[in-house]
Amino acid sequence: MYLIYNILAVLLVILAIPVFIVRSIHERGFAERLKQSLGWLPEATMKRLAGKDAIWLHAASVGEIVAASPILREIRRELPEMPILVSVVTAAGYDMAKRIIPEANGIIFFPLDLPYLSRSVITKIRPRVFLLVETELWPNFLKAARDLNIPVMMVNGRISEKSLGRYSYFRSVLKDMLDTIVKFCMQSDIDAQYITQLGAKSERVVVTGNTKFDQSYTAMDGTEKKKLYQALQLNQAGAIIVAGSTHKGEEDLLFTAFSQVIAKFPDAQFIVAPRDILRAGELIELAIKHKFTPVRRTMLAEELSSDTHNMIIIDTIGELGKIYGVANIVYIGGSLVPRGGHNILEPAAHGKPILIGPHMFNFKDTYAMLSERGACLTVSDSSSVAQTILTLLNNPEKARKMGEEALLIINENQGASRKSALHLKEVLQTCGLSQTH
């Protein structure tokens, strides 16, 4: 099975060479990203971390970086002398890591999972331990880590039903990967059940909770919030509706609903953050089609007054978590269309009433938790989106109680990051790799 995997991996890279060339020419920063993915890491980073017994944490993209941030904060507290290396796959993840993980001594792009390349990079860095966030399972990398006696630990582990079925086709490779991991810190009982069902040894599996309950990078005091209102040119007297991480096909439904809202509340303002910020131009055109007056977030500095627009399209990375803090009502994208939803905990941490569509299959546990206690409401189409927003705007007491319940749930479920850091200390000691080694 490894042979088949490696043949396919090499073929995919060869087929992608024309794409790599075009993106290197036209996409800023892609050449450096590709260079690192092929094993040529920044010299300054290597000097700081290579052979220094670093903790290497890998988080694929933005969502995983958000989950990793509080873990690394706790690791720095528990193991202050150990250097920390963070790797990512996407450019958005890299930018987010730069913004919210000050604990990192270095941030790199993860190597392509090709034969020999993974081993070469691990051999150069020689980390003391490797932490993978959620379910970043890469066969060649994990095989190299095992061969080089580097302990691997999964943090904030999550297995979706879709992943459960997909992994079942790679049983032999999967068994090797799972045997390499010495500790599985899973988000929930169902995640622990799924990873055990896939072949993880039950004595290595613990439930620590979801570290996203611990995130604090979006917290704002009164002064910061006032500055954000000003930067976004928002009128605090009007309702502010934020739709976060939206997907293609979803915005048309939302804009139809928003048109009904603004007919009743002419001072309402809308902030829409597409999951892919490269779609910002497309959303500007769609908003105009729906009779809104939109502006890109990056163009706000050139706007003289908020009177000239009633919708902001977010075309920046890393701001959404704080933008939720100025909302009256939040809609979580990827849920009116079957994409599985997105992080519901960021707006909950701001104590906001939340709307979500029926497709939250990637976040079942947190969705159920907030839904059962009335902290979020499920909508199914444009009509129900409009009606639910109007109901909350006409009943601010109901909206306030929803937000309070959301914040209460956040506070009740904190602590996963500290548990993960303590399990890491145990792993280091069990493997004979204590901090003083």
ROSENU-710937 format. One record per residue (C-alpha): residue number from 1; residue in one letter; x negated, y negated, z. Coordinates in steps of 0.2 Angstrom, whole numbers, plus 5000, padded with zeros to 4 digits. Layout:
<recs>
   i aa   px   py   pz
 NUM  a    X    Y    Z
...
</recs>
This chain:
<recs>
   i aa   px   py   pz
   1  m 5000 5000 5000
   2  y 4985 4988 5003
   3  l 4979 4992 4986
   4  i 4996 4987 4978
   5  y 4997 4971 4989
   6  n 4980 4966 4984
   7  i 4982 4969 4966
   8  l 4998 4959 4966
   9  a 4990 4945 4976
  10  v 4975 4943 4964
  11  l 4987 4943 4949
  12  l 4998 4930 4957
  13  v 4983 4919 4960
  14  i 4977 4921 4942
  15  l 4994 4917 4935
  16  a 4994 4902 4946
  17  i 4978 4895 4939
  18  p 4986 4883 4926
  19  v 4998 4876 4940
  20  f 4983 4874 4951
  21  i 4974 4864 4938
  22  v 4989 4853 4934
  23  r 4992 4849 4952
  24  s 4974 4845 4956
  25  i 4975 4832 4942
  26  h 4991 4824 4946
  27  e 4995 4828 4965
  28  r 4985 4818 4977
  29  g 4975 4829 4990
  30  f 4979 4845 4981
  31  a 4961 4848 4975
  32  e 4955 4847 4993
  33  r 4970 4858 4999
  34  l 4965 4871 4986
  35  k 4947 4870 4990
  36  q 4950 4874 5008
  37  s 4962 4888 5004
  38  l 4948 4896 4994
  39  g 4937 4896 5009
  40  w 4927 4880 5007
  41  l 4931 4871 5024
  42  p 4926 4854 5029
  43  e 4908 4853 5035
  44  a 4912 4842 5050
  45  t 4926 4854 5055
  46  m 4914 4869 5054
  47  k 4901 4860 5065
  48  r 4914 4857 5078
  49  l 4922 4874 5078
  50  a 4912 4888 5069
  51  g 4905 4900 5082
  52  k 4912 4890 5097
  53  d 4925 4902 5103
  54  a 4939 4892 5097
  55  i 4957 4896 5099
  56  w 4964 4897 5081
  57  l 4983 4893 5080
  58  h 4991 4895 5063
  59  a 5008 4887 5059
  60  a 5014 4887 5041
  61  s 5023 4871 5039
  62  v 5033 4857 5048
  63  g 5045 4868 5058
  64  e 5031 4879 5065
  65  i 5020 4864 5069
  66  v 5034 4857 5079
  67  a 5035 4873 5089
  68  a 5017 4874 5091
  69  s 5015 4856 5098
  70  p 5021 4860 5116
  71  i 5011 4876 5116
  72  l 4995 4868 5112
  73  r 4999 4854 5125
  74  e 5000 4868 5138
  75  i 4985 4878 5132
  76  r 4975 4862 5133
  77  r 4981 4860 5151
  78  e 4977 4878 5156
  79  l 4961 4880 5145
  80  p 4954 4862 5144
  81  e 4936 4867 5139
  82  m 4941 4878 5124
  83  p 4941 4870 5107
  84  i 4957 4872 5096
  85  l 4958 4874 5077
  86  v 4975 4873 5069
  87  s 4978 4879 5051
  88  v 4993 4876 5040
  89  v 5000 4881 5023
  90  t 5009 4866 5017
  91  a 5004 4847 5014
  92  a 5019 4842 5025
  93  g 5013 4854 5039
  94  y 4996 4846 5038
  95  d 5002 4828 5039
  96  m 5014 4833 5053
  97  a 5000 4842 5063
  98  k 4989 4826 5061
  99  r 5003 4816 5068
 100  i 5009 4826 5083
 101  i 4995 4838 5089
 102  p 4981 4827 5096
 103  e 4974 4842 5105
 104  a 4967 4850 5089
 105  n 4949 4848 5087
 106  g 4951 4852 5068
 107  i 4965 4855 5056
 108  i 4963 4865 5040
 109  f 4973 4874 5026
 110  f 4974 4892 5029
 111  p 4965 4903 5017
 112  l 4974 4913 5003
 113  d 4977 4931 5009
 114  l 4965 4938 4996
 115  p 4953 4953 4998
 116  y 4936 4948 5006
 117  l 4942 4929 5007
 118  s 4951 4931 5024
 119  r 4936 4941 5031
 120  s 4924 4928 5025
 121  v 4933 4913 5033
 122  i 4936 4922 5049
 123  t 4917 4927 5050
 124  k 4912 4909 5047
 125  i 4924 4902 5061
 126  r 4923 4917 5073
 127  p 4937 4912 5084
 128  r 4939 4919 5102
 129  v 4958 4922 5098
 130  f 4970 4920 5084
 131  l 4988 4914 5088
 132  l 5001 4915 5074
 133  v 5017 4905 5076
 134  e 5034 4913 5073
 135  t 5031 4927 5060
 136  e 5016 4922 5049
 137  l 5010 4940 5045
 138  w 4996 4941 5032
 139  p 4989 4959 5029
 140  n 4971 4955 5024
 141  f 4969 4942 5037
 142  l 4976 4953 5051
 143  k 4965 4967 5045
 144  a 4950 4957 5045
 145  a 4954 4950 5063
 146  r 4956 4968 5069
 147  d 4940 4974 5061
 148  l 4930 4959 5069
 149  n 4938 4963 5086
 150  i 4947 4946 5087
 151  p 4963 4948 5097
 152  v 4979 4941 5089
 153  m 4995 4935 5098
 154  m 5012 4930 5091
 155  v 5019 4914 5099
 156  n 5037 4908 5098
 157  g 5040 4924 5088
 158  r 5056 4925 5077
 159  i 5063 4938 5066
 160  s 5078 4935 5055
 161  e 5090 4948 5049
 162  k 5084 4944 5031
 163  s 5066 4947 5037
 164  l 5070 4963 5045
 165  g 5077 4970 5029
 166  r 5062 4963 5019
 167  y 5048 4970 5031
 168  s 5056 4987 5031
 169  y 5049 4990 5013
 170  f 5031 4988 5019
 171  r 5031 5000 5033
 172  s 5013 5006 5032
 173  v 5006 4989 5030
 174  l 5018 4982 5043
 175  k 5013 4995 5056
 176  d 4994 4990 5054
 177  m 4998 4972 5056
 178  l 5009 4975 5071
 179  d 4996 4986 5079
 180  t 4984 4972 5077
 181  i 4994 4960 5088
 182  v 4991 4962 5106
 183  k 5005 4951 5113
 184  f 5022 4946 5106
 185  c 5030 4931 5114
 186  m 5047 4931 5106
 187  q 5061 4918 5107
 188  s 5075 4929 5112
 189  d 5081 4946 5116
 190  i 5087 4949 5099
 191  d 5070 4944 5092
 192  a 5061 4956 5104
 193  q 5073 4970 5098
 194  y 5070 4966 5080
 195  i 5051 4966 5082
 196  t 5051 4982 5092
 197  q 5063 4990 5079
 198  l 5050 4985 5065
 199  g 5036 4995 5075
 200  a 5029 4983 5088
 201  k 5024 4993 5104
 202  s 5037 4988 5117
 203  e 5024 4986 5131
 204  r 5017 4971 5121
 205  v 5033 4962 5119
 206  v 5039 4949 5130
 207  v 5053 4936 5129
 208  t 5047 4918 5133
 209  g 5060 4908 5125
 210  n 5060 4895 5111
 211  t 5046 4882 5113
 212  k 5055 4869 5103
 213  f 5065 4866 5119
 214  d 5049 4859 5126
 215  q 5044 4847 5111
 216  s 5042 4829 5117
 217  y 5034 4821 5102
 218  t 5051 4813 5097
 219  a 5054 4805 5114
 220  m 5055 4786 5114
 221  d 5057 4773 5128
 222  g 5068 4758 5126
 223  t 5054 4747 5118
 224  e 5050 4761 5105
 225  k 5068 4763 5101
 226  k 5070 4744 5098
 227  k 5055 4744 5086
 228  l 5063 4759 5076
 229  y 5080 4749 5075
 230  q 5070 4735 5068
 231  a 5059 4745 5056
 232  l 5074 4753 5049
 233  q 5084 4737 5048
 234  l 5099 4745 5057
 235  n 5114 4735 5064
 236  q 5116 4742 5081
 237  a 5134 4736 5081
 238  g 5139 4748 5067
 239  a 5140 4767 5068
 240  i 5124 4776 5062
 241  i 5126 4793 5054
 242  v 5110 4804 5051
 243  a 5109 4819 5040
 244  g 5093 4828 5042
 245  s 5084 4841 5031
 246  t 5097 4841 5018
 247  h 5096 4852 5002
 248  k 5101 4851 4984
 249  g 5120 4853 4982
 250  e 5123 4848 5000
 251  e 5121 4829 4998
 252  d 5135 4828 4985
 253  l 5147 4835 4998
 254  l 5140 4824 5012
 255  f 5141 4808 5001
 256  t 5159 4812 4997
 257  a 5163 4813 5016
 258  f 5153 4797 5020
 259  s 5163 4788 5007
 260  q 5179 4792 5017
 261  v 5170 4787 5033
 262  i 5164 4770 5027
 263  a 5182 4766 5021
 264  k 5188 4767 5039
 265  f 5171 4760 5046
 266  p 5164 4747 5034
 267  d 5149 4743 5045
 268  a 5144 4762 5046
 269  q 5126 4765 5041
 270  f 5119 4782 5034
 271  i 5102 4789 5035
 272  v 5098 4804 5024
 273  a 5082 4814 5026
 274  p 5080 4827 5012
 275  r 5070 4843 5016
 276  d 5060 4839 5001
 277  i 5055 4821 5001
 278  l 5051 4822 4982
 279  r 5070 4822 4979
 280  a 5071 4805 4986
 281  g 5073 4797 4969
 282  e 5087 4810 4964
 283  l 5096 4805 4980
 284  i 5095 4786 4977
 285  e 5104 4790 4960
 286  l 5117 4801 4968
 287  a 5120 4788 4982
 288  i 5123 4774 4969
 289  k 5135 4786 4960
 290  h 5145 4787 4976
 291  k 5146 4768 4977
 292  f 5133 4766 4991
 293  t 5119 4754 4992
 294  p 5104 4764 4996
 295  v 5085 4760 4999
 296  r 5070 4771 5001
 297  r 5062 4771 5019
 298  t 5046 4766 5011
 299  m 5054 4751 5003
 300  l 5061 4744 5019
 301  a 5047 4732 5022
 302  e 5051 4723 5006
 303  e 5069 4721 5010
 304  l 5074 4705 5018
 305  s 5090 4710 5027
 306  s 5100 4726 5031
 307  d 5115 4717 5022
 308  t 5108 4723 5006
 309  h 5109 4742 5010
 310  n 5120 4754 5019
 311  m 5111 4770 5016
 312  i 5092 4774 5019
 313  i 5084 4789 5010
 314  i 5069 4795 5020
 315  d 5054 4798 5009
 316  t 5041 4800 5023
 317  i 5035 4815 5034
 318  g 5036 4816 5052
 319  e 5049 4802 5056
 320  l 5065 4812 5057
 321  g 5063 4818 5075
 322  k 5063 4800 5081
 323  i 5076 4794 5069
 324  y 5088 4806 5077
 325  g 5086 4795 5092
 326  v 5095 4780 5084
 327  a 5110 4790 5078
 328  n 5128 4790 5084
 329  i 5131 4807 5076
 330  v 5119 4819 5068
 331  y 5122 4832 5054
 332  i 5110 4846 5052
 333  g 5106 4851 5034
 334  g 5104 4867 5025
 335  s 5120 4873 5033
 336  l 5134 4867 5021
 337  v 5124 4877 5008
 338  p 5118 4895 5012
 339  r 5100 4890 5017
 340  g 5101 4895 5035
 341  g 5101 4878 5043
 342  h 5087 4869 5052
 343  n 5081 4864 5069
 344  i 5096 4859 5079
 345  l 5086 4856 5095
 346  e 5078 4839 5090
 347  p 5094 4829 5090
 348  a 5100 4839 5105
 349  a 5084 4833 5114
 350  h 5090 4815 5111
 351  g 5108 4819 5118
 352  k 5117 4817 5101
 353  p 5133 4825 5096
 354  i 5129 4837 5082
 355  l 5138 4843 5066
 356  i 5133 4859 5057
 357  g 5140 4869 5042
 358  p 5144 4888 5043
 359  h 5127 4894 5037
 360  m 5115 4893 5052
 361  f 5109 4911 5050
 362  n 5091 4906 5053
 363  f 5095 4898 5070
 364  k 5109 4910 5076
 365  d 5104 4909 5095
 366  t 5102 4890 5097
 367  y 5118 4888 5086
 368  a 5128 4899 5097
 369  m 5121 4892 5113
 370  l 5126 4874 5108
 371  s 5142 4879 5099
 372  e 5149 4889 5114
 373  r 5147 4874 5126
 374  g 5154 4861 5114
 375  a 5138 4852 5110
 376  c 5140 4854 5092
 377  l 5154 4856 5080
 378  t 5155 4867 5064
 379  v 5161 4859 5048
 380  s 5165 4868 5032
 381  d 5167 4855 5018
 382  s 5167 4837 5013
 383  s 5185 4835 5021
 384  s 5180 4842 5038
 385  v 5164 4833 5038
 386  a 5173 4816 5036
 387  q 5187 4821 5048
 388  t 5175 4826 5062
 389  i 5165 4811 5060
 390  l 5180 4800 5061
 391  t 5187 4809 5076
 392  l 5170 4806 5085
 393  l 5169 4788 5080
 394  n 5187 4785 5086
 395  n 5184 4795 5102
 396  p 5167 4789 5109
 397  e 5170 4798 5126
 398  k 5171 4815 5117
 399  a 5155 4811 5107
 400  r 5146 4806 5124
 401  k 5151 4822 5132
 402  m 5144 4832 5117
 403  g 5128 4823 5118
 404  e 5126 4825 5137
 405  e 5130 4844 5136
 406  a 5117 4846 5122
 407  l 5104 4837 5133
 408  l 5108 4848 5148
 409  i 5105 4864 5137
 410  i 5088 4857 5132
 411  n 5083 4854 5150
 412  e 5090 4871 5156
 413  n 5079 4881 5143
 414  q 5062 4873 5144
 415  g 5047 4882 5149
 416  a 5043 4894 5135
 417  s 5027 4884 5130
 418  r 5020 4886 5148
 419  k 5024 4905 5148
 420  s 5015 4907 5131
 421  a 4999 4898 5138
 422  l 4999 4909 5153
 423  h 5001 4925 5142
 424  l 4986 4918 5132
 425  k 4976 4918 5147
 426  e 4981 4935 5151
 427  v 4976 4941 5134
 428  l 4959 4933 5135
 429  q 4956 4941 5152
 430  t 4962 4958 5147
 431  c 4952 4958 5131
 432  g 4936 4954 5142
 433  l 4936 4937 5134
 434  s 4939 4925 5149
 435  q 4935 4907 5148
 436  t 4918 4909 5156
 437  h 4913 4923 5145
</recs>
